[in-house]
Amino acid sequence: MTGRIDSRLKELGIVLPAPPAPVASYVPQVTVDSLVFISGQVTLAADGLKFVGIVGKDLSVEQGHAAARLVRHQTWSRSSRRRWTATSIA
C-alpha cells in the first residue's frame, strides 16, 4: 500500500512539506473512520505565511483553492497517510 500511495503522489507531482510546528496547544486534526476533520490550520509554506485574507474579498477563488491544497498537503504530511487509498489522492 505504501508504495502505491507514494507512487500516486509522485505521479501527481505532489511533494509533501514538512508539517509546521503547532503554535498553540491544540489538536490540528482528528481522524474518525475514513474522515479527517481539520481545524486551526494556517497556510505556512517553507518561505513563510501564504494566502492571508478572506476569499472573495482579499483572495481570489483560485487562491482559496491553492490555500486549501497547501493545508491538505500539510495534513497528509502529519497524518498516517498510509491508511488512505491511492485513488483518494487527487
GROMACS elastic network, one bead per residue, 0.5 to 0.9 nm:
[ bonds ]
;  ai    aj funct       b0    kb
    1     4     6  0.52383   500
    1     5     6  0.64233   500
    1     6     6  0.87283   500
    1    82     6  0.70332   500
    1    83     6  0.84684   500
    1    84     6  0.87986   500
    1    85     6  0.76602   500
    1    86     6  0.79965   500
    2     5     6  0.52955   500
    2     6     6  0.61655   500
    2     7     6  0.84419   500
    2    81     6  0.86456   500
    2    82     6  0.58513   500
    2    83     6  0.88334   500
    2    86     6  0.88460   500
    3     6     6  0.51792   500
    3     7     6  0.58914   500
    3     8     6  0.84846   500
    4     7     6  0.50360   500
    4     8     6  0.60794   500
    4     9     6  0.86259   500
    4    85     6  0.81522   500
    4    86     6  0.59447   500
    5     8     6  0.50892   500
    5     9     6  0.62092   500
    5    10     6  0.85802   500
    5    81     6  0.81708   500
    5    82     6  0.73131   500
    5    84     6  0.78303   500
    5    85     6  0.67741   500
    5    87     6  0.83426   500
    5    89     6  0.79786   500
    6     9     6  0.51433   500
    6    10     6  0.61807   500
    6    11     6  0.85543   500
    6    86     6  0.81454   500
    7    10     6  0.50790   500
    7    11     6  0.60245   500
    7    12     6  0.86380   500
    7    86     6  0.82931   500
    8    12     6  0.62143   500
    8    13     6  0.85692   500
    8    14     6  0.86063   500
    8    86     6  0.59988   500
    8    87     6  0.79504   500
    8    89     6  0.73665   500
    8    90     6  0.87261   500
    9    12     6  0.52127   500
    9    13     6  0.62072   500
    9    14     6  0.50994   500
    9    15     6  0.71397   500
    9    16     6  0.85229   500
    9    86     6  0.81578   500
    9    89     6  0.73256   500
    9    90     6  0.83995   500
   10    14     6  0.58148   500
   10    15     6  0.72328   500
   11    14     6  0.76598   500
   12    15     6  0.89920   500
   12    89     6  0.88109   500
   12    90     6  0.75024   500
   14    73     6  0.82217   500
   15    73     6  0.81641   500
   16    19     6  0.84343   500
   16    73     6  0.56736   500
   16    74     6  0.68474   500
   16    76     6  0.72823   500
   16    77     6  0.56920   500
   17    20     6  0.84956   500
   17    45     6  0.77650   500
   17    46     6  0.77484   500
   17    70     6  0.87604   500
   17    73     6  0.68828   500
   17    74     6  0.61880   500
   17    77     6  0.65136   500
   18    46     6  0.83718   500
   18    74     6  0.71494   500
   18    77     6  0.64922   500
   18    78     6  0.79124   500
   19    22     6  0.88776   500
   19    44     6  0.89069   500
   19    73     6  0.86428   500
   19    74     6  0.52968   500
   19    75     6  0.74777   500
   19    76     6  0.87316   500
   19    77     6  0.59789   500
   19    78     6  0.58376   500
   20    23     6  0.86622   500
   20    44     6  0.69845   500
   20    45     6  0.82876   500
   20    46     6  0.89672   500
   20    74     6  0.75768   500
   20    78     6  0.89474   500
   22    25     6  0.72038   500
   22    26     6  0.76613   500
   22    27     6  0.87462   500
   22    28     6  0.79751   500
   23    26     6  0.86697   500
   26    29     6  0.89517   500
   26    40     6  0.82569   500
   27    30     6  0.72531   500
   27    38     6  0.88542   500
   27    39     6  0.79883   500
   27    40     6  0.85289   500
   28    37     6  0.85235   500
   28    38     6  0.60798   500
   28    39     6  0.56180   500
   28    40     6  0.62563   500
   28    41     6  0.68610   500
   28    75     6  0.83621   500
   29    36     6  0.65629   500
   29    37     6  0.54273   500
   29    39     6  0.61920   500
   29    40     6  0.86244   500
   29    75     6  0.77104   500
   29    79     6  0.85206   500
   30    35     6  0.83046   500
   30    36     6  0.57123   500
   30    37     6  0.52390   500
   30    38     6  0.67827   500
   30    39     6  0.88283   500
   31    34     6  0.69743   500
   31    35     6  0.56576   500
   31    37     6  0.62757   500
   31    38     6  0.88231   500
   31    79     6  0.88291   500
   32    35     6  0.52911   500
   32    36     6  0.63845   500
   32    37     6  0.78695   500
   33    36     6  0.82210   500
   34    83     6  0.82455   500
   34    84     6  0.77699   500
   36    75     6  0.88700   500
   38    41     6  0.73738   500
   38    72     6  0.89514   500
   38    75     6  0.78813   500
   41    44     6  0.86229   500
   41    71     6  0.67691   500
   41    74     6  0.89642   500
   41    75     6  0.89866   500
   42    49     6  0.76292   500
   42    50     6  0.81924   500
   42    51     6  0.87057   500
   42    52     6  0.86513   500
   42    67     6  0.86368   500
   42    71     6  0.70432   500
   43    48     6  0.85420   500
   43    49     6  0.58664   500
   43    50     6  0.52850   500
   43    51     6  0.64174   500
   43    52     6  0.78959   500
   43    67     6  0.60936   500
   43    68     6  0.81113   500
   43    70     6  0.63291   500
   43    71     6  0.59763   500
   43    74     6  0.86936   500
   44    47     6  0.79245   500
   44    48     6  0.56640   500
   44    50     6  0.59373   500
   44    51     6  0.87532   500
   44    70     6  0.80572   500
   44    71     6  0.81796   500
   44    74     6  0.87537   500
   45    48     6  0.51837   500
   45    49     6  0.60212   500
   45    50     6  0.66639   500
   45    70     6  0.78419   500
   46    49     6  0.83850   500
   47    50     6  0.86150   500
   49    52     6  0.74843   500
   50    67     6  0.75605   500
   51    54     6  0.87068   500
   51    58     6  0.88663   500
   51    59     6  0.72318   500
   51    63     6  0.69451   500
   51    64     6  0.75746   500
   51    66     6  0.83409   500
   51    67     6  0.61322   500
   52    58     6  0.78104   500
   52    59     6  0.78717   500
   53    57     6  0.74701   500
   53    58     6  0.51226   500
   53    59     6  0.62187   500
   54    57     6  0.53838   500
   54    58     6  0.51542   500
   54    59     6  0.58481   500
   54    60     6  0.86665   500
   54    64     6  0.83953   500
   55    58     6  0.59696   500
   55    60     6  0.57148   500
   55    61     6  0.61019   500
   55    62     6  0.89799   500
   55    63     6  0.76760   500
   55    64     6  0.58803   500
   56    59     6  0.57216   500
   56    60     6  0.56793   500
   56    61     6  0.66655   500
   56    64     6  0.87772   500
   57    60     6  0.75820   500
   59    62     6  0.80035   500
   59    63     6  0.58171   500
   59    64     6  0.65603   500
   60    63     6  0.50957   500
   60    64     6  0.62919   500
   60    65     6  0.87379   500
   61    65     6  0.62863   500
   61    66     6  0.86872   500
   62    65     6  0.50777   500
   62    66     6  0.62932   500
   62    67     6  0.86548   500
   63    67     6  0.61027   500
   63    68     6  0.86003   500
   64    67     6  0.50336   500
   64    68     6  0.62057   500
   64    69     6  0.85820   500
   65    68     6  0.51017   500
   65    69     6  0.61357   500
   65    70     6  0.86535   500
   66    69     6  0.50318   500
   66    70     6  0.62121   500
   66    71     6  0.87279   500
   67    70     6  0.51396   500
   67    71     6  0.63264   500
   67    72     6  0.85679   500
   68    71     6  0.51650   500
   68    72     6  0.60397   500
   68    73     6  0.86415   500
   69    73     6  0.61986   500
   69    74     6  0.86188   500
   70    73     6  0.51820   500
   70    74     6  0.62677   500
   70    75     6  0.86272   500
   71    75     6  0.61029   500
   71    76     6  0.86364   500
   72    76     6  0.62192   500
   72    77     6  0.86461   500
   73    76     6  0.50139   500
   73    77     6  0.61590   500
   73    78     6  0.87633   500
   74    77     6  0.51404   500
   74    78     6  0.64669   500
   74    79     6  0.86122   500
   75    78     6  0.53762   500
   75    79     6  0.59687   500
   75    81     6  0.88929   500
   76    79     6  0.50443   500
   76    80     6  0.73169   500
   76    81     6  0.57437   500
   77    80     6  0.79392   500
   77    81     6  0.73906   500
   78    81     6  0.80944   500
   79    82     6  0.83058   500
   80    83     6  0.62000   500
   80    84     6  0.81747   500
   81    84     6  0.55155   500
   81    85     6  0.85286   500
   82    85     6  0.77219   500
   84    87     6  0.83954   500
   84    88     6  0.67848   500
   84    89     6  0.80356   500
   85    88     6  0.54539   500
   85    89     6  0.72968   500
   86    89     6  0.56947   500
   86    90     6  0.87826   500
   87    90     6  0.74279   500
